[in-house]
Amino acid sequence: MEKPSTSIQELARRLLSMEAAKRAETDPHEAQRVCEKLRLALTRFAGADGFLALMRRSLALARAEVPALEAVKLRPDGCFVGFEAALGGNGTEAGAALTGHFLWLLVTFVGEPIALRLVSEAWPDVLIDDR
């Protein structure tokens, strides 16, 4: 499978940056919060199983880029276990890889306009170049 496009990688980093800026010390990692918002939006569109299938595949693809993600598990409810502990200083890289692959798979399966609409539902204040 090809890697996420540059525009998708930039979108992933922008979403992570937005969540990082809002993060309190006790909050989960920004990548977890991005995935949670995407879970809510995608579950309404494709159901819980659709979200889990995309997230499992995204995690597998991201593990190839960031081996520390091997210790991260995805629970049946769509939440991650071990994200913070496994990543240490690689959290930003891991979060970008995971989010980028998720967005890329979403674009691949539902098309860019629908994927961007789902992102806009989760982050209404983000301007997205909807080609």
C-alpha positions in Angstrom: 0.0 0.0 0.0 1.3 3.4 -0.8 2.0 6.0 1.9 -0.4 8.8 2.7 -0.1 11.8 0.4 1.6 14.9 1.5 -1.7 16.8 1.9 -3.1 14.0 4.1 0.1 13.9 6.2 -0.2 17.7 6.6 -3.8 17.4 7.6 -2.9 14.7 10.2 -0.2 16.9 11.7 -2.5 19.9 11.8 -5.2 17.9 13.7 -2.5 16.6 16.1 -1.2 20.2 16.6 -4.7 21.4 17.4 -5.3 18.7 19.9 -1.8 19.2 21.5 -2.6 22.9 22.0 -5.7 22.0 23.9 -4.1 19.2 25.9 -4.1 19.4 29.7 -1.4 17.5 31.6 -3.8 14.7 32.6 -5.3 14.3 29.1 -4.5 11.3 26.9 -1.9 11.8 24.1 -3.2 14.1 21.3 -3.1 11.1 18.8 -5.5 9.3 21.1 -7.8 12.3 21.2 -7.7 12.7 17.4 -8.6 9.0 17.0 -11.4 9.3 19.4 -12.9 12.3 17.5 -12.5 10.3 14.3 -14.1 7.3 15.9 -17.2 9.3 16.8 -17.5 10.8 13.3 -16.8 7.5 11.4 -19.0 5.4 13.7 -22.0 7.5 12.7 -21.1 7.0 9.1 -19.8 3.4 8.9 -20.5 1.8 12.3 -18.2 0.6 15.0 -16.9 -2.3 13.0 -16.0 0.0 10.1 -14.0 2.2 12.4 -12.3 -0.7 14.1 -11.3 -2.3 10.7 -9.7 1.0 9.5 -8.0 1.7 12.8 -6.6 -1.9 13.1 -5.1 -1.6 9.6 -3.8 2.0 10.3 -2.1 0.7 13.4 -0.5 -2.2 11.5 0.8 0.2 8.8 2.0 2.8 11.3 3.9 0.0 13.2 6.0 -0.5 10.1 7.2 3.1 10.5 7.3 3.4 14.3 8.2 0.0 15.9 7.3 1.3 19.3 3.7 1.0 18.3 4.0 -2.8 18.6 3.2 -2.4 22.3 0.0 -0.4 21.6 -3.2 -2.4 21.6 -6.6 -1.5 20.2 -9.5 -2.5 22.5 -12.9 -3.7 21.0 -14.4 -0.3 22.1 -11.9 1.5 19.8 -9.7 2.8 22.7 -5.9 2.3 22.8 -4.1 0.6 25.6 -0.4 1.4 26.3 -0.1 4.3 23.9 1.7 6.8 26.3 3.9 4.2 28.0 5.0 2.6 24.7 6.0 5.8 22.9 8.0 7.9 25.3 9.7 10.5 23.1 8.3 9.1 19.8 4.7 10.2 20.5 4.6 12.9 17.8 6.1 10.7 15.1 3.8 7.8 16.1 0.7 9.9 16.3 1.4 11.4 12.8 2.0 8.0 11.3 -1.2 6.5 12.9 -3.4 9.5 12.0 -1.9 9.8 8.5 -2.6 6.2 7.7 -6.1 6.3 9.1 -7.0 9.4 7.0 -5.4 7.9 3.9 -7.3 4.7 4.3 -10.5 6.7 4.9 -9.9 8.6 1.7 -9.1 5.3 -0.1 -12.4 3.7 0.9 -14.9 6.5 0.9 -13.3 9.1 -1.3 -11.7 12.4 -0.4 -14.9 14.6 -0.3 -16.6 12.3 2.3 -13.4 11.8 4.3 -12.9 15.6 4.5 -16.6 16.1 5.5 -16.1 13.6 8.3 -13.0 15.4 9.5 -14.9 18.7 9.3 -17.6 17.3 11.5 -15.1 16.4 14.1 -13.2 19.7 13.8 -15.6 22.3 12.5 -13.1 25.1 13.1 -10.5 23.5 10.7 -10.4 24.9 7.2 -10.0 22.0 4.8 -9.1 22.4 1.1 -12.1 20.5 -0.3 -11.0 20.0 -3.9 
